[in-house]
Amino acid sequence: MRRTGPDAPPTPGPSPEGSGTAARPAIGWSDLRGARVGLWGLRTEGAANLRRLRTMGVVPVVVDDHPAAPVFGGLRVLSGDAGLDALASCEVVVKSPGISRHGAPVGALVDAGVAVAGGLGLWLEEADRSRVVCVTGTKGKSTTVALAGHLLVGLGHRAMVGGNLGLPPWDPEVGTDFDFWVVETSSFQATDVASSPPVVAVTSLAPDHLDWHGSVEAYYADKLSLCTQPGAVLTIADASSEPLRRHARLLGPQVWWVAEGDPQLDGPWTAALALPGRHSHRDALIARACLIGLGIEEAADDALLGAAAEGFTPLEHRFRLIGEVGGVEFVDDSLSTNVLPTLAALDALRGRPVALLVGGQDRGIDYGPLAAAIGTREEETFVVTLPAAGPRIGQAVRAASGRAEVAAHEDLLGATRAAFGWARARRGGAVPVVLLSPAAPSFGQFRDYRERAEAFAAAMRSCAGGRAGAVEAPDDPQ
């Protein structure tokens, strides 16, 4: 194991440039009683924040930049200049993660003396952080969190899995009767955290969310800031990630580099998880390291862990075989919203012809690494691009001068049908695959990645006249 004593006292490193640390108030939920509180943002976390405030008897000012209705939870919703003026009159503003801490409106509130907080930061200030692990990363964090929670429950512990995945741990609907909390933490949420748990895991690192963070380096600093806040002791990190290696200075006082073949982590116990691809295998090893970091003694026993691993259900829309039509398999990886998971999906399908459906909201990330990987594939590859990032992706793939064919479509139905036609013509050897792994968010054409996945499944059915062969289990399509 490559680390130095997890029981050593924390030695927080310097605040990384661009991490927004100065704007993070070290206050907890209970500090909001009797205060003038603004609630900014009304999506999943905003609704949880309102429920929490109500249990405390706090009636907040409610603001949303694009309200779905004029009233939310019985409270009038303000927006625009009126909303910002109302927030400026508050002592504390609890914002949703989607509101950038780097934006001018947040900066103006902080300059005016308003404490701008996030739900996760408020919760961590009062939680028993020795029983919490926060998991972040550009890709792999959702699977790692789900795996860690499953293993904890299988070993007989009461575990809450939430945060960016599922419900926030401070939501009154979740309850408090848990032994451990495994919290998926986005780069947005990380900027709201003033105190970290002793154990933090980072599954990967690559450019993403540049519109929110402002630059690649600011994104890296924000995401990794969990590793250096007061209380941070041990960072569990993917040893195969070159960007993580290059930014090791931001990983805190102690780092456990997790690699395949690690005798303390790897072994036959992972077979019970039935996860496809090397990336999923690494996620499982990181999950085990999280349990060891939390002090779970049973996690060191291969036999016990193998039994605990039984029955794991992979995440929906993360590299799942959803059906077969005429000798062509369809794989749903709609949860892929950046380049890394798409690279992992292509790696898991080595040796097979792939028709890749890629594109979505354009956040300005570099698609060069994806184009390079496609260009070096030995297998036949057909890249079907979708708006709005599609033109940039197509241009990058063509410039890579590989064997891949490229076509553009304006909608997912047409793209899926074109991909199916190409794949069907390649039957006879390795089973061809139509892979939805967009490497981009769904926003613009779909409400979220779930709706995009539903549209993909409907398009698959249309390829067979509504008679696509269903797949009941998420089998490895290799």
Helices and strands as residue ranges (DSSP letters): G 21-23, G 29-32, E 37-40, H 44-55, E 61-63, E 71-72, E 75-78, H 80-88, E 92-95, H 104-111, E 115-118, H 119-126, G 129-131, E 132-136, H 141-154, E 159-163, E 180-184, H 187-190, E 199-202, H 210-213, H 216-224, G 225-227, E 234-238, H 242-246, G 248-250, E 254-258, G 268-273, H 277-293, G 297-300, H 302-309, E 320-325, E 328-332, H 339-348, E 354-358, H 368-375, E 381-385, H 390-399, E 405-408, H 412-424, E 433-436, H 449-463, E 469-470
